[in-house]
Amino acid sequence: MPIKTIKDHFSSNPLKNHFENNSLKEHFSSNHLKNHWTYFFQDNMENKVLEQFYDYGGLEFRRFSWKDLDECAQLFKSVFSTDPWYDEWISLDQVKNYLKELIENPVFEGFVVCENSNVVAVCLGHRRSGWMGKEFFVDEFFVENRRQGGGIGTKTLNFVGKILFNEGYTRLTLLTNKGIFAESFYLKNGFYNNEKRTIMVKEF
Ligand SMILES: CC(C)(COP(=O)(O)OP(=O)(O)OC[C@H]1O[C@@H](n2cnc3c(N)ncnc32)[C@H](O)[C@@H]1OP(=O)(O)O)[C@@H](O)C(=O)NCCC(=O)NCCS
């Protein structure tokens, strides 16, 4: 990749701008909310320290762990089987296989949001290290059908961004379809379309 392209790619930093400008930065770092962070949970993946956060609406934000797999797979299947995706997953096992492949990636990072102990939002992705820093590629992001449009997606993105920003990530990137709600959701949340990039596919 030419240096100029890489510079263009990194010249704007929406994640940094988002957290520097966003009032949630103060919101999360206020003394009151700091008391709600729980540290020192040992995850069985990479022995990572888990950060947990509870909001006033009773949502629990935390890192993904393997015990979440079944629930995430069911949620994934129900969300992406409906409007606007209408994916036709042949079985729940196939969904689990797909998610396992993401999770077994050595640079995987995942986050879940629970309400009354039920998973209502999920963000699964992986690290991409470049010579100018590391970015987080969002492989899957979804909110339970009945809870969409209520702000959970925005809160989840803010939680994930806060953790990744503190860990030195400089940006989030993802692929989505043009013209669907997800695109406007991401635009509202500080993402921009990179007009210089295209997706290329060769089918066998
Ligand atoms: C896309 C998705 C993750 C967004 O999460 P969400 O919790 O529904 O989003 P929010 O409620 O935080 O919405 C944020 C903004 O979008 C607006 N919005 C919410 N629902 C909307 C809808 N159905 N149509 C248009 N705008 C909508 C909200 O008004 C809000 O903006 P505002 O705060 O300025 O009013 C979620 O809808 C989802 O899981 N969709 C199906 C799966 C999917 O498409 N995932 C993304 C694949 S890349």
The ligand as a Gaussian input file, in Angstrom:
#p B3LYP/6-31G(d) Opt

LIG

0 1
 C      -27.470000      -0.910000      14.025000
 C      -27.696000      -1.147000      15.496000
 C      -26.480000      -1.855000      16.092000
 C      -27.859000       0.222000      16.202000
 O      -28.125000       0.031000      17.571000
 P      -29.434000       0.725000      18.213000
 O      -29.425000       0.452000      19.659000
 O      -30.621000       0.287000      17.446000
 O      -29.146000       2.257000      17.912000
 P      -29.501000       3.543000      18.808000
 O      -30.827000       3.363000      19.435000
 O      -28.337000       3.814000      19.682000
 O      -29.673000       4.606000      17.663000
 C      -28.862000       5.701000      17.502000
 C      -29.506000       6.650000      16.558000
 O      -30.162000       6.087000      15.439000
 C      -31.574000       6.475000      15.417000
 N      -32.403000       5.341000      15.145000
 C      -32.689000       4.350000      15.993000
 N      -33.472000       3.448000      15.402000
 C      -33.684000       3.872000      14.140000
 C      -34.400000       3.374000      13.037000
 N      -35.091000       2.212000      13.122000
 N      -34.388000       4.067000      11.865000
 C      -33.699000       5.227000      11.778000
 N      -32.980000       5.754000      12.800000
 C      -32.998000       5.086000      13.967000
 C      -31.902000       6.961000      16.768000
 O      -32.837000       7.985000      16.618000
 C      -30.569000       7.430000      17.279000
 O      -30.337000       8.732000      16.916000
 P      -30.705000       9.914000      17.900000
 O      -30.144000       9.522000      19.244000
 O      -30.031000      11.084000      17.287000
 O      -32.206000       9.969000      17.890000
 C      -28.976000      -1.994000      15.770000
 O      -30.108000      -1.296000      15.282000
 C      -28.920000      -3.364000      15.154000
 O      -28.461000      -4.297000      15.788000
 N      -29.400000      -3.512000      13.918000
 C      -29.461000      -4.833000      13.264000
 C      -28.093000      -5.429000      13.059000
 C      -27.200000      -4.484000      12.295000
 O      -27.608000      -3.888000      11.310000
 N      -25.960000      -4.381000      12.782000
 C      -24.959000      -3.587000      12.143000
 C      -24.303000      -4.432000      11.107000
 S      -22.776000      -3.662000      10.571000

